[in-house]
Amino acid sequence: MKITEFSDGFDLALGDRVLLRHRRDAPCLFIGTGTADYRMTRGHFQVEDYLSERRPLCHAEVRRESGGLRVVLSQSAASAPALEIVISGEGGRATLRLACHEPRVNRLWLRIPAEEGERIWGGGEQLSYFDLRGRRFPLWTSEPGVGRDKATLITFQADRTGAGGDYFTTNYPQPTYVSSRRYALHVQTTAFTAFDFRHGEFHEIESWAIPERIELWTAQRFTELVSALSSHFGRQPPLPDWVRAGAIVGLKDGERSFTRLERFEAAGAAISGLWCEDWVGVRETSFGTRLFWDWKWNARRYPGLDQRIAALRKRGIRFLGYLNPYLCVDGSLYPHAAARDLLVKRLDRDEPYLVDFGEFTCGMMDFTRPEALEWFEEEVIGRNLIDFGLSGWMADFGEYLPVDVRLASGEAGALAHNAWPVLWARVNAEAVARRGQTGEALFFMRAGFSGVQRHCPLLWAGDQSVDFSRHDGLQTVICAALSSGLLGNAYHHSDIGGYTSLFGNVRTAELLQRWAEMAAFTAVMRSHEGNRPRENLQIDEDPDVLAHFARMTRMHRHLAPYFRALTAEAVTAGLPLQRPLFLHFEDDPDAYADQTSYLLGADLLIAPVIEAGAVRRRVYLPAGTRWRHLWSGRELPGGAEALIEAPIGQPPVFFRADSPHAALFAGLAGC
């Protein structure tokens, strides 16, 4: 770390990268005041700001102190100090701790030098754009929206009901980014934050609170940078070995689910788990069949479930369920939690804050209250799920905390909102640890924020539309895996076939098949029946789709030795299983542009077919090695694009010809 002083400012550099540049006529910091307006409709937020002032801090005084540097900023040499930054660091890391001298200030803008041709990645789990350059990204956890492309009819229809999204809406935002200049930046705050990458000369970070600190890292290689971020946010536990035995089949058909599972087995599918999210019962709404949010076994829908779970386990098949942090008011757990004062309260009166989840209302567990943590971890997750026999569950939601709430901690809702998914992840992780099941019981989440990596063992990409659409369908899960993976989330997967079916949008057989082809080459392979199962094609309703799915599950199982090696690498180095091409080919300038292909580890290249009706695809093969096409066995040189035949059942898959796993990969074709 080096700071260079000038008569009118300073430069802060890590290695040879200038990451903070301040001049009197081009200040890097601005402060101000604003009044925020947050409006929530079923998890969708409209966030607006009435800005009262924005002031540049033009004057900077650098003071060298033992253990670091102190920069004092003010509007001018004659004005009182407004903000101080204490800078410390060593090697390739620097920490900037901020303190504001004006209590009324609640807005901060920081500018970071940008370069022509620079690329930016991260921002949490982004669904539309892997490279964030050229756009502004508000970072606020929310429902992504049924439609995220404002040019489509689905988004127009969803917007009319308040359920539409935009290119930046995501369940999992995070104020962290990675630059192609080989540095990373993290803003340590839970306040609403926005990254603005639209300017050619600088990136601007906006925070609706004075951040506790700004973290900076540099490295010579991208793998080193990703490893450093993973270490900072917390390494995930390894995935359980049982999940590599095949696919987790998602069925929500009551006791008929077990009969239907037999169809999958008869078709030759490799099955690791049966996931029945309706194990708690269901209710019918206009959105579709919804679950009954009372977290215990519903014996009417699943009679004898405890014995069935035990029988499945003897056959090597685990049983998984569903859970979220809300309690429906017409269930049995809500009155108990309300009587013990375990729920989030209203601001205006001493009663639980109720949220409309679409034709039913729920209370929210107040996990800032120790008694609520204890009860939910021990009584709900411990006894009702783990002790009952569940080996995993979808730990859904986490995005819905309104800002007008009263928490036991006294924290403002606007600051607690983004942190809520991390707290929800911690509740699940601690409950699993209480039973000694870390690395054995598997829960998966869609919501997140900074630090969720430390607790959540597996992400899923949320509620994609049941189609191939650019901003809502199949290809968004590739972008989601790549963006979140760079920030320390090693394991990612998605609902095979998508989830959201509205406005006449339904699945096709082709979509199910193409989605399964991609899922076979992700950390976990899991199917989902969607929000409207009766209106959408299911895997076991079409013999060709079922046979295709069974083959993909066998391919996934065949890769188990490779997945074990990648999991070990994730534990020791923090590298994700799904990786952008440039992570291992950073000297190849053409490896940076693709967000629809990915490396699985360092040796497999997957280019899923992401367009309806396509039977071939152009694939870029990075330079520096020779690539072998899985299906033909043909070797192709790197550093060039190839047009690859890709009929259903043969997605474009390549492996390094000199890979130590080459024999294992070649065997995939015979599955």
MARLO-401948 format. One line per 10 residues: their letters; for each residue x, y, z of C-alpha. Coordinates in steps of 0.25 Angstrom, whole numbers, plus 5000, padded with zeros to 4 digits. Each point is the difference from the previous one (the first is absolute). Example, Ala and Ser with C-alpha at 12.3 -4.5 7.8 and 13.67 -1.06 7.14 Angstrom:
2
AS	5049,4982,5031 | 5006,5014,4998
***
This chain:
671
MKITEFSDGF	5000,5000,5000 | 5005,5014,4996 | 4995,5014,5002 | 5005,5011,4991 | 4998,5014,5004 | 4998,5012,4991 | 4997,5015,5002 | 4985,4998,4997 | 4998,4986,5004 | 5005,4985,5001
DLALGDRVLL	5001,4987,4993 | 4998,4987,5008 | 5006,4988,4993 | 5000,4985,5002 | 5012,4994,4993 | 5000,5007,4986 | 4985,5003,5001 | 4995,5014,5004 | 4987,4997,5007 | 4997,5014,5006
RHRRDAPCLF	5003,5013,4993 | 4996,5013,5006 | 5003,5014,4995 | 4994,5013,5004 | 4992,5002,4987 | 4997,4985,4999 | 4997,4995,5014 | 4998,4985,5003 | 4990,5002,5011 | 4986,5007,5001
IGTGTADYRM	4991,5000,5012 | 4985,5005,5001 | 4987,4997,5006 | 4987,4994,4995 | 4987,4994,5004 | 4997,4986,4995 | 4987,4994,4996 | 4998,4985,5000 | 4987,4994,4995 | 4998,4984,5000
TRGHFQVEDY	4990,4992,4993 | 5002,4985,5003 | 5015,5001,5000 | 5001,5010,4989 | 5006,5013,5004 | 4999,5014,4994 | 5012,5008,5006 | 5001,5015,4998 | 5008,5011,5006 | 4997,5015,5002
LSERRPLCHA	5014,5006,5000 | 5001,5012,5008 | 5015,5003,4997 | 5013,4994,4994 | 5013,5007,5004 | 5014,4997,4994 | 5011,4999,5010 | 5011,5007,4992 | 5010,5002,5011 | 5008,4989,5005
EVRRESGGLR	5011,4999,5010 | 5009,4988,5002 | 5005,4996,5013 | 5010,4989,5002 | 4999,4993,5013 | 5005,4987,5006 | 4993,4988,4995 | 4994,5008,4988 | 4995,5013,4993 | 4989,5009,5004
VVLSQSAASA	4994,5009,4989 | 4991,5012,5005 | 4990,5005,4990 | 4993,5013,5000 | 4993,5009,4990 | 5011,5010,5000 | 5013,5003,5007 | 4992,5010,5008 | 4989,4991,5004 | 4999,4990,5012
PALEIVISGE	5003,4985,4997 | 4988,4993,4995 | 5006,4985,4998 | 5012,4993,5004 | 5005,4987,4994 | 5010,4991,5008 | 5008,4992,4990 | 5007,4987,5004 | 5005,4988,4992 | 5011,4991,4996
GGRATLRLAC	5004,4992,4988 | 4988,5000,4990 | 4990,5005,5010 | 4995,5013,5005 | 4989,5004,5010 | 4994,5014,5000 | 4992,5003,5013 | 4991,5012,4999 | 4995,5010,5010 | 4991,5012,4997
HEPRVNRLWL	5000,5012,5009 | 4986,5005,4996 | 4989,4991,5006 | 4989,5005,4991 | 5008,4994,4988 | 4994,4987,4995 | 5005,4999,4985 | 5014,4997,4995 | 5006,4999,4986 | 5013,4995,4997
RIPAEEGERI	5007,5000,4986 | 5010,4990,4996 | 5009,5002,4988 | 4995,4992,4987 | 5008,4996,4988 | 4996,4999,4985 | 4996,4985,4997 | 4999,4996,5015 | 4990,4990,5004 | 4992,4999,5013
WGGGEQLSYF	4994,4987,5006 | 4993,4997,5013 | 4989,5008,5007 | 4995,4987,5006 | 4992,4991,4992 | 4997,5007,4987 | 4990,4994,4990 | 5000,5009,4988 | 5015,5005,4998 | 5013,4993,5004
DLRGRRFPLW	5008,5012,4996 | 4994,5012,5008 | 5007,5011,4992 | 4991,5010,4994 | 4989,4999,5010 | 4995,5004,5014 | 4997,4989,5010 | 4992,5003,5012 | 5003,4990,5011 | 4988,4996,5008
TSEPGVGRDK	4995,4986,5002 | 4986,4998,4995 | 4991,4991,4991 | 5007,5001,4986 | 4986,5001,4993 | 4992,4991,4991 | 5006,5008,4988 | 5013,5008,5000 | 5000,5004,4985 | 4992,5013,4998
ATLITFQADR	4998,4997,4986 | 4992,4987,5002 | 4985,4998,5002 | 5002,4991,5012 | 5008,5012,5007 | 4989,5009,4996 | 4989,4991,5006 | 5008,4998,5012 | 5003,5015,5002 | 4985,5002,5000
TGAGGDYFTT	4999,4992,5013 | 5012,5005,5006 | 5008,4987,4998 | 5009,5004,4989 | 5015,5002,5001 | 5012,5006,4992 | 5013,4996,4996 | 5006,5003,5013 | 4990,4994,5010 | 5005,4987,5007
NYPQPTYVSS	4998,4992,5013 | 5015,5001,5003 | 5007,5014,4998 | 5013,5002,5006 | 5008,5013,5000 | 5013,4993,4995 | 5006,5000,4986 | 5012,4995,4993 | 5007,5008,4989 | 5008,4995,4988
RRYALHVQTT	5011,5008,5005 | 5002,4989,5010 | 4994,5007,5013 | 4988,4998,5008 | 4992,5010,5008 | 4990,4998,5011 | 4991,5010,5008 | 4997,4995,5014 | 4986,5005,5002 | 4986,4995,5000
AFTAFDFRHG	4994,5013,4996 | 4994,5001,4986 | 5012,5001,4990 | 5002,5003,4986 | 5011,4997,4990 | 5001,5009,4988 | 5009,4995,4989 | 4995,5010,4989 | 5011,5010,5000 | 5012,4998,4992
EFHEIESWAI	5010,5006,5010 | 4995,4995,5013 | 4991,4990,5007 | 4991,5007,5010 | 4995,4993,5013 | 4988,5006,5007 | 4996,4996,5014 | 4988,5004,5008 | 5008,5000,5013 | 5015,5003,5003
PERIELWTAQ	5006,4986,4998 | 5008,4994,5011 | 5011,4997,4991 | 5005,4998,4986 | 5008,4987,4997 | 5010,4999,4988 | 5008,4988,4995 | 5010,4999,4988 | 5006,4987,4995 | 5008,4996,4988
RFTELVSALS	4990,4989,4996 | 4985,4999,5000 | 5000,4987,5008 | 5008,5007,5011 | 4990,5011,5000 | 4988,4991,5001 | 5007,4992,5011 | 5003,5012,5008 | 4985,5004,4999 | 4995,4986,5004
SHFGRQPPLP	5009,5001,5012 | 4995,5013,5004 | 4985,4997,4999 | 5002,4986,5006 | 5002,4986,4993 | 4988,4991,4998 | 5000,4986,5006 | 5001,4989,4990 | 4988,4994,4993 | 4995,4987,5006
DWVRAGAIVG	5005,4988,4992 | 4986,4994,4999 | 4996,5012,4990 | 5010,4994,4990 | 4992,4987,4998 | 4991,5007,4990 | 4989,5010,4999 | 4990,5005,5011 | 4987,4998,4994 | 4990,5011,5003
LKDGERSFTR	4985,4995,5002 | 4989,5007,5007 | 4988,4990,4998 | 4998,4995,5014 | 5001,4985,5002 | 4999,4998,4985 | 5014,5006,5000 | 5006,4986,5004 | 4993,4993,4989 | 5005,5010,4990
LERFEAAGAA	5014,4999,5005 | 4999,4985,4996 | 4998,5005,4985 | 5014,5007,5001 | 5006,4988,5006 | 4994,4991,4989 | 5006,5009,4989 | 5014,4998,5006 | 5001,5014,5007 | 5011,5001,5010
ISGLWCEDWV	4993,5006,5012 | 5007,5006,5013 | 4988,5006,5006 | 4985,5002,4999 | 4996,5015,5003 | 4985,5002,5004 | 4998,5014,5004 | 4986,4998,5003 | 5003,4991,5012 | 4994,5011,5008
GVRETSFGTR	4987,5000,4992 | 4994,5010,4989 | 4990,5011,4998 | 4995,5004,4986 | 5001,5015,4996 | 4999,5007,4987 | 5015,4999,4998 | 4999,4985,5001 | 5002,4989,5010 | 5007,5006,5012
LFWDWKWNAR	5006,4994,5012 | 4993,5000,5014 | 5011,5008,5008 | 4999,4992,5013 | 5013,4993,5002 | 4997,4986,5003 | 4996,4987,4993 | 4985,5000,4995 | 4996,4986,5002 | 4987,5002,4992
RYPGLDQRIA	5008,5003,4987 | 5011,4990,5003 | 4995,4989,5009 | 5011,4991,5006 | 5011,5009,4995 | 5009,4997,5011 | 5001,4985,4996 | 5001,5004,4986 | 5012,5009,5002 | 5007,4988,5008
ALRKRGIRFL	4997,4991,4988 | 5005,5009,4990 | 5013,5002,5008 | 5003,4985,5000 | 4999,5001,4985 | 5010,5011,4999 | 4990,5011,4998 | 4999,5012,5009 | 4987,5008,5003 | 5000,5015,4999
GYLNPYLCVD	4989,5011,5004 | 4998,5014,5000 | 5001,5012,5011 | 5000,5015,5001 | 5000,5010,5011 | 4986,5004,5000 | 4988,4993,5007 | 4986,5001,4994 | 4990,5005,5010 | 4990,4989,4998
GSLYPHAAAR	5011,4989,5004 | 5003,4994,5013 | 5014,5006,5002 | 4996,5015,4998 | 4991,5001,5013 | 5012,4994,5008 | 5010,5010,4994 | 4991,5011,5002 | 4997,4997,5015 | 5015,4999,5003
DLLVKRLDRD	5003,5013,4993 | 5009,4994,4990 | 4995,5008,4988 | 5004,5013,4993 | 4991,5011,5005 | 4993,5012,4993 | 5005,5014,5003 | 4987,5006,5003 | 4995,4990,5010 | 5004,4988,5009
EPYLVDFGEF	4996,4988,4991 | 5006,4992,4989 | 5003,5005,4987 | 4992,4992,4989 | 5004,4999,4986 | 4991,4997,4988 | 5006,4988,4992 | 4989,5000,4990 | 4987,4996,5006 | 5005,4996,5013
TCGMMDFTRP	5007,5007,5011 | 5012,4997,5009 | 5008,5004,5012 | 5015,5001,4999 | 5010,4994,5010 | 5008,5011,5007 | 5014,4993,4999 | 5006,5012,5007 | 4994,4995,5013 | 5008,4988,5006
EALEWFEEEV	4987,4993,5005 | 4995,5000,4985 | 5013,4994,4995 | 5000,4989,5011 | 4986,4996,4997 | 5001,5000,4985 | 5013,4993,5000 | 4997,4989,5010 | 4985,4998,5000 | 4997,5003,4985
IGRNLIDFGL	5012,4996,4992 | 5006,4991,5010 | 4988,4992,5004 | 4990,5001,4989 | 5010,4999,4989 | 5013,4993,5003 | 4995,4991,5011 | 4988,4996,4992 | 5010,4995,4989 | 5002,5011,4990
SGWMADFGEY	5014,5001,4994 | 4998,5013,4994 | 4990,5011,4996 | 4998,5013,4992 | 5002,5011,5009 | 4992,5010,4992 | 4998,5015,5001 | 5007,5010,5009 | 4998,5012,4991 | 4986,5004,5006
LPVDVRLASG	5004,5008,5012 | 4993,5014,4999 | 5007,5012,5005 | 4989,5005,5009 | 5002,4989,5010 | 5004,5000,5015 | 5011,4990,5003 | 5004,4995,5014 | 5014,5005,4997 | 4996,5014,4997
EAGALAHNAW	5006,5000,4987 | 4993,5008,4989 | 4993,4992,4990 | 5007,5007,4988 | 5013,4995,5005 | 4995,4986,5005 | 4993,4997,4986 | 5013,4996,4992 | 5006,4993,5012 | 4987,4991,5002
PVLWARVNAE	5004,4989,4990 | 5013,4999,5007 | 4993,4998,5013 | 4991,4990,4994 | 5012,4992,4995 | 5006,5000,5014 | 4987,4995,5006 | 5000,4988,4991 | 5015,4998,5001 | 5000,5000,5015
AVARRGQTGE	4988,4991,5001 | 5008,4990,4991 | 5012,5001,5009 | 4992,4998,5012 | 4997,4986,4995 | 5014,4997,4995 | 4995,5000,4986 | 5009,5011,4993 | 5005,4994,4987 | 4989,4989,5001
ALFFMRAGFS	4987,5008,5000 | 4998,5009,4988 | 4992,5013,5000 | 5000,5009,4988 | 4996,5015,4999 | 4997,5010,4989 | 5001,5013,5009 | 5013,5005,5004 | 5009,5012,5003 | 5015,5002,5005
GVQRHCPLLW	5004,4989,5009 | 4989,4989,4996 | 5012,4992,4995 | 5004,4997,5014 | 4987,4993,5003 | 4993,4996,4987 | 5005,4987,4994 | 4993,5001,4987 | 4993,5011,4992 | 4989,4998,4990
AGDQSVDFSR	4997,5011,4989 | 4986,5003,5005 | 4987,4999,4992 | 5003,5001,4985 | 4989,5000,4990 | 4997,4987,4993 | 5006,5004,4987 | 5013,5004,4992 | 4998,5015,5002 | 5013,5008,5001
HDGLQTVICA	4997,5007,5013 | 4991,4990,5007 | 5002,4986,4995 | 5011,4990,4998 | 5012,5008,4997 | 4999,5009,5013 | 5004,4988,5009 | 5014,5000,4993 | 5002,5015,5002 | 4995,4998,5015
ALSSGLLGNA	5010,4989,5002 | 5012,5007,4994 | 4997,5013,5007 | 4998,4994,5014 | 5011,4990,4998 | 5011,5011,4999 | 4995,5005,5014 | 5002,4988,5008 | 4988,4991,4997 | 5006,4987,4995
YHHSDIGGYT	4987,4992,4998 | 4988,5005,4991 | 4988,4993,4993 | 4986,5003,4995 | 4986,4994,4998 | 5001,4991,4988 | 4989,5005,4991 | 4998,5014,5007 | 4990,5003,5010 | 4991,5012,4997
SLFGNVRTAE	4988,4997,4990 | 4991,5012,4998 | 4992,5007,4989 | 4999,4988,4992 | 5015,4997,5000 | 5002,4985,5002 | 5012,4990,4998 | 5003,4992,4988 | 5007,4987,4999 | 5012,5006,4993
LLQRWAEMAA	5002,5010,5012 | 5000,4988,5010 | 5010,4993,4992 | 5009,5012,4998 | 4999,5004,5014 | 5004,4985,5005 | 5012,5000,4990 | 5005,5013,5007 | 4997,4995,5014 | 5008,4987,4999
FTAVMRSHEG	5012,5009,5000 | 4997,5008,5012 | 5003,4997,5015 | 4986,4994,5003 | 4990,4995,4990 | 4985,5003,5005 | 4987,5000,4993 | 4988,5009,5003 | 4985,4998,4996 | 4998,5016,5000
NRPRENLQID	4989,5008,5006 | 4989,4994,4991 | 5003,4986,4999 | 4987,4996,4993 | 5002,5010,4989 | 5014,4996,4997 | 5007,4988,4994 | 5007,4992,5011 | 5012,4991,4997 | 4993,4987,5003
EDPDVLAHFA	4988,5003,4991 | 5008,4999,4987 | 5008,4987,4997 | 5010,5007,4992 | 5002,5011,5010 | 5001,4990,5011 | 5010,4991,4993 | 5009,5012,4996 | 4999,5005,5015 | 5004,4986,5005
RMTRMHRHLA	5012,5000,4991 | 5005,5014,5004 | 4999,4995,5015 | 5009,4989,4997 | 5010,5009,4993 | 4999,5009,5013 | 5003,4988,5009 | 5011,4995,4990 | 5007,5014,5004 | 5000,4997,5015
PYFRALTAEA	5015,4998,5001 | 5002,5013,4993 | 4990,5007,5008 | 5007,4995,5013 | 5013,5006,4995 | 4994,5013,4997 | 4993,5000,5014 | 5014,4998,5006 | 5005,5012,4992 | 4988,5009,5005
VTAGLPLQRP	5003,4996,5014 | 5015,5003,4999 | 5001,5011,4990 | 4986,5006,4999 | 4998,4998,4985 | 4986,4998,4995 | 4996,4988,4992 | 4995,5008,4988 | 5010,5010,4995 | 5001,5011,4989
LFLHFEDDPD	5009,4996,4989 | 5010,5011,5004 | 5003,4994,5014 | 5009,4990,4994 | 5003,5007,4987 | 5002,5014,5004 | 5011,5003,4989 | 4990,4997,4989 | 4992,5013,4998 | 4989,4992,4993
AYADQTSYLL	4997,4992,5012 | 4994,5012,5007 | 4987,5003,4992 | 4992,4987,5002 | 4989,4999,5011 | 4993,4988,4994 | 5011,4990,5001 | 5008,4996,5012 | 5011,4991,5005 | 4997,4989,5010
GADLLIAPVI	5012,5000,5008 | 5013,5003,4991 | 4998,4988,4990 | 4986,5000,4995 | 4993,5010,4991 | 4985,5001,4999 | 4992,5008,4990 | 4986,4997,5003 | 4989,5001,4988 | 4993,5013,5005
EAGAVRRRVY	4991,5003,4988 | 4987,4993,4997 | 5001,4991,4987 | 5015,5001,4999 | 5007,4987,4996 | 5014,5006,4999 | 5008,5011,5008 | 5012,5008,4998 | 5010,4998,5011 | 5013,5007,5003
LPAGTRWRHL	5011,4991,5004 | 5011,5008,5008 | 5014,5000,4995 | 5012,4993,5007 | 4995,4985,4999 | 4993,4990,4991 | 4986,4997,5002 | 4993,4987,4998 | 4985,4999,4996 | 4993,4991,5009
WSGRELPGGA	4990,4994,4990 | 5009,4998,4988 | 5014,4999,5006 | 5005,5010,4991 | 5012,5009,5005 | 4999,5015,4997 | 5010,5011,5002 | 4998,5011,5010 | 4999,5014,4996 | 4989,4999,4990
EALIEAPIGQ	4985,4999,4999 | 4993,4987,4995 | 4986,4997,4995 | 4996,4988,5008 | 4989,4990,4996 | 4991,4999,5013 | 4988,4991,4998 | 4992,4998,5013 | 5008,4990,5008 | 5013,5006,4995
PPVFFRADSP	5002,5013,5006 | 5014,5007,4997 | 5010,4994,5010 | 5015,5001,4998 | 5011,4995,5009 | 5015,5003,5000 | 5007,4989,4992 | 5011,5000,5010 | 4991,5000,5013 | 5003,4989,5010
HAALFAGLAG	4985,4997,5000 | 5000,4998,4985 | 4996,4985,5001 | 4989,5004,5010 | 4994,5011,4991 | 5001,4991,4988 | 4991,4989,5007 | 4989,5011,5001 | 4996,4996,4986 | 4996,4986,5003
C	4991,5004,5012
***
